[in-house]
Amino acid sequence: MTHKTNPWGPKLDPLAHDVATVLKSMGGSAHQKVVVDCVTAMKRQRGEAINQDLAAKIIEVFERYRDLFIRPFGEGSMRWALAPGVA
């Protein structure tokens, strides 16, 4: 049995973890705007500062962690999902 590198390791951006948490709570996939709104709400609930560029940072996280997040309906879609096997 081989062990893959844990994608949720200590170097994972906390914002990527928030995005994954939202996607998990939505059944594994959701529209980009819904994810942005939910992550913003989570950060507010934790008392964290919300920057104006948060939406752009979330989109950047989707793109940077393409091993974790995929576009299930293709590259033109605004829907994101957890990659198969990521839980």
ABEGO torsion letter per residue (X at the ends): XBBBBBAABAABBAAAAAAAAAAAAAGGBBBAAAAAAAAAAAAAAAGBBBBAAAAAAAAAAAAABAAABBBAAEAABABBBBBBGBX
